[in-house]
Amino acid sequence: MTKADIVNEISKNTGLDKIDVLTTIEAFMETVKDSLAKEENVYLRGFGSFIVKKRAQKTARNISKNTTIIIPEHNIPAFKPAKTFTISVKK
């Protein structure tokens, strides 16, 4: 399902204009991105959590040059579904 499909489905179910729905979805995604960039987690009860995970520094190998490189500690975004969400998908 694409963003356009989601906009169409929400518009059909609620009777709102597609432009209004698209604007709302874009604003939601931008808010989540901004929060995660500030290392603030986003919790949506019954749906899941958008969280920031820290990856520790590690040593990796460059096989083509046969050298080792250090990958610094960094943050990555992650999604953890709520228990009710996971149960509904398993059915």
Backbone bond lengths (Angstrom), bond angles and torsions (degrees), N, CA, C in turn:
res aa  C-N    CA-C-N  psi(-1)  N-CA   C-N-CA  omega(-1)  CA-C   N-CA-C  phi
1 M - - - 1.454 - - 1.522 108.07 -
2 T 1.315 116.52 131.04 1.459 121.83 -179.81 1.527 110.22 -97.22
3 K 1.321 115.49 173.86 1.458 119.99 178.79 1.533 110.13 -62.26
4 A 1.325 116.69 -37.96 1.468 120.44 178.65 1.527 110.78 -63.57
5 D 1.333 116.77 -39.49 1.465 120.25 177.50 1.531 110.85 -64.07
6 I 1.317 116.39 -40.71 1.467 120.58 178.53 1.527 110.28 -63.77
7 V 1.325 116.73 -43.85 1.469 121.10 178.69 1.526 109.93 -60.62
8 N 1.324 117.19 -45.33 1.465 120.57 179.59 1.523 111.53 -61.92
9 E 1.334 116.99 -43.11 1.467 121.19 -178.40 1.528 111.42 -65.37
10 I 1.323 116.96 -45.24 1.468 120.60 179.97 1.521 110.19 -66.16
11 S 1.327 116.86 -40.98 1.457 120.98 179.09 1.525 111.01 -62.42
12 K 1.324 116.28 -41.63 1.458 120.79 179.52 1.532 111.16 -66.50
13 N 1.346 116.66 -41.60 1.467 120.96 -176.85 1.528 113.55 -74.02
14 T 1.323 117.41 -31.18 1.467 120.39 -175.11 1.519 113.95 -103.96
15 G 1.324 117.73 -19.36 1.458 120.85 -177.23 1.517 113.45 81.21
16 L 1.327 117.96 7.99 1.463 121.69 177.79 1.530 110.27 -81.76
17 D 1.340 116.09 157.77 1.462 120.46 176.53 1.517 110.11 -65.32
18 K 1.333 115.82 147.03 1.461 120.37 179.11 1.524 111.70 -62.43
19 I 1.316 117.01 -34.26 1.472 120.61 -179.57 1.525 110.34 -65.45
20 D 1.335 116.74 -41.58 1.465 120.58 178.81 1.529 110.96 -65.36
21 V 1.324 115.89 -41.87 1.467 120.24 179.53 1.526 109.93 -64.92
22 L 1.336 117.06 -44.53 1.467 120.99 179.45 1.524 110.95 -61.19
23 T 1.332 117.15 -42.63 1.465 121.54 178.65 1.527 110.63 -61.87
24 T 1.317 116.81 -41.43 1.467 121.11 179.49 1.526 111.17 -65.96
25 I 1.320 117.46 -43.86 1.464 121.10 179.74 1.526 110.43 -64.81
26 E 1.332 117.16 -43.26 1.469 121.16 177.88 1.530 110.56 -60.66
27 A 1.342 116.59 -42.85 1.466 120.43 179.61 1.522 110.73 -64.90
28 F 1.332 117.24 -39.72 1.463 120.91 177.76 1.525 110.83 -61.63
29 M 1.324 116.33 -48.11 1.467 119.62 -178.54 1.529 111.35 -64.07
30 E 1.309 117.41 -38.91 1.468 121.11 179.14 1.526 110.61 -66.19
31 T 1.326 117.17 -39.44 1.461 121.57 178.45 1.521 110.99 -64.25
32 V 1.335 117.05 -42.84 1.469 121.23 177.75 1.522 109.99 -62.99
33 K 1.332 117.34 -45.53 1.475 120.56 179.41 1.523 111.61 -61.09
34 D 1.342 116.31 -44.45 1.467 120.05 -179.98 1.527 111.22 -63.82
35 S 1.323 117.04 -40.58 1.465 120.56 179.59 1.522 110.71 -64.57
36 L 1.314 117.51 -44.48 1.465 120.62 179.93 1.525 111.07 -67.28
37 A 1.328 117.43 -34.22 1.469 120.61 177.16 1.526 110.75 -63.69
38 K 1.351 116.46 -30.77 1.475 121.36 177.65 1.530 111.01 -89.55
39 E 1.344 116.47 11.56 1.462 123.76 -179.52 1.525 112.40 60.87
40 E 1.324 116.88 33.45 1.460 122.62 174.85 1.525 108.20 -106.39
41 N 1.317 117.39 126.09 1.457 121.39 179.07 1.523 110.32 -76.36
42 V 1.335 116.52 153.54 1.459 122.80 179.32 1.525 107.52 -117.50
43 Y 1.324 117.16 120.95 1.461 122.47 -177.49 1.530 109.40 -111.26
44 L 1.337 116.71 123.83 1.456 122.68 177.02 1.522 107.69 -119.37
45 R 1.326 116.38 101.52 1.463 121.84 -175.76 1.523 110.68 -56.51
46 G 1.328 116.12 130.80 1.453 122.19 179.36 1.512 114.13 84.38
47 F 1.334 117.84 -9.79 1.462 121.58 179.87 1.519 110.55 -115.13
48 G 1.337 116.71 -58.40 1.453 120.36 179.41 1.515 111.25 159.25
49 S 1.327 114.89 -171.52 1.461 121.08 -177.68 1.524 110.09 -128.85
50 F 1.322 114.95 134.38 1.454 121.07 170.28 1.520 104.97 -94.54
51 I 1.325 117.07 117.19 1.461 120.59 -173.84 1.521 110.70 -125.42
52 V 1.321 114.45 161.01 1.452 121.83 175.80 1.523 107.59 -104.10
53 K 1.326 116.63 123.81 1.458 121.17 177.43 1.513 108.98 -106.86
54 K 1.317 115.92 140.92 1.460 121.08 176.89 1.519 108.95 -95.83
55 R 1.317 115.31 129.35 1.462 121.08 173.90 1.520 107.07 -100.02
56 A 1.307 115.96 128.57 1.465 120.88 -178.36 1.523 110.58 -71.94
57 Q 1.322 115.31 159.49 1.459 120.48 175.65 1.526 108.64 -63.56
58 K 1.334 116.41 141.64 1.453 118.52 178.75 1.514 110.33 -146.91
59 T 1.316 114.61 162.49 1.455 122.13 178.53 1.522 108.27 -100.64
60 A 1.328 115.69 131.51 1.458 120.96 179.04 1.525 108.89 -125.61
61 R 1.314 114.97 166.79 1.467 119.21 -179.68 1.517 110.38 -115.34
62 N 1.328 115.03 137.81 1.455 121.71 170.59 1.526 105.60 -95.41
63 I 1.319 116.96 101.76 1.466 121.30 -172.10 1.518 111.63 -65.69
64 S 1.332 118.19 -38.00 1.466 120.05 -176.89 1.527 112.61 -65.92
65 K 1.329 117.64 -34.23 1.470 121.46 179.37 1.522 112.49 -101.05
66 N 1.344 116.49 -5.31 1.460 122.54 -178.63 1.533 111.99 54.94
67 T 1.344 114.89 47.63 1.460 120.64 178.24 1.520 108.75 -128.49
68 T 1.312 115.85 164.10 1.461 120.20 175.65 1.528 108.63 -106.56
69 I 1.310 115.35 146.97 1.460 120.80 177.49 1.524 108.26 -130.49
70 I 1.304 115.35 154.45 1.462 122.05 178.09 1.526 107.96 -100.46
71 I 1.320 116.38 123.21 1.455 121.39 173.78 1.523 106.33 -96.54
72 P 1.337 116.98 116.84 1.471 119.45 -175.17 1.528 112.19 -69.38
73 E 1.326 115.36 163.86 1.458 121.38 175.31 1.526 108.58 -61.14
74 H 1.327 116.61 137.87 1.460 120.37 -179.55 1.525 110.16 -151.76
75 N 1.327 115.39 164.45 1.465 122.10 179.83 1.521 109.97 -102.74
76 I 1.340 115.80 146.37 1.453 120.87 174.23 1.532 108.61 -132.93
77 P 1.333 117.29 146.81 1.473 119.51 175.94 1.524 110.14 -79.53
78 A 1.317 116.21 148.92 1.463 121.07 178.66 1.524 108.66 -147.26
79 F 1.328 115.63 159.15 1.453 121.53 176.96 1.516 108.56 -123.39
80 K 1.320 116.23 130.44 1.463 121.69 177.48 1.524 107.14 -118.63
81 P 1.338 118.22 110.65 1.462 119.70 -178.02 1.522 112.21 -69.44
82 A 1.323 115.60 150.69 1.465 121.44 176.62 1.518 108.76 -72.23
83 K 1.320 115.90 157.98 1.471 121.05 -178.44 1.519 111.49 -59.37
84 T 1.332 117.69 -42.74 1.471 120.70 179.95 1.528 111.17 -64.97
85 F 1.325 116.47 -35.47 1.467 121.87 178.04 1.527 109.59 -65.79
86 T 1.339 116.69 -45.72 1.451 121.40 179.56 1.532 111.63 -62.06
87 I 1.305 116.20 -41.68 1.469 120.56 179.64 1.529 111.21 -64.06
88 S 1.332 116.08 -41.62 1.476 118.80 -178.62 1.526 111.81 -68.46
89 V 1.322 118.46 -29.75 1.459 121.06 178.10 1.523 111.46 -75.94
90 K 1.320 117.58 -32.94 1.474 121.55 -178.78 1.514 112.37 -67.13
91 K 1.322 119.16 -24.77 1.466 122.13 -175.80 1.499 112.40 -66.30
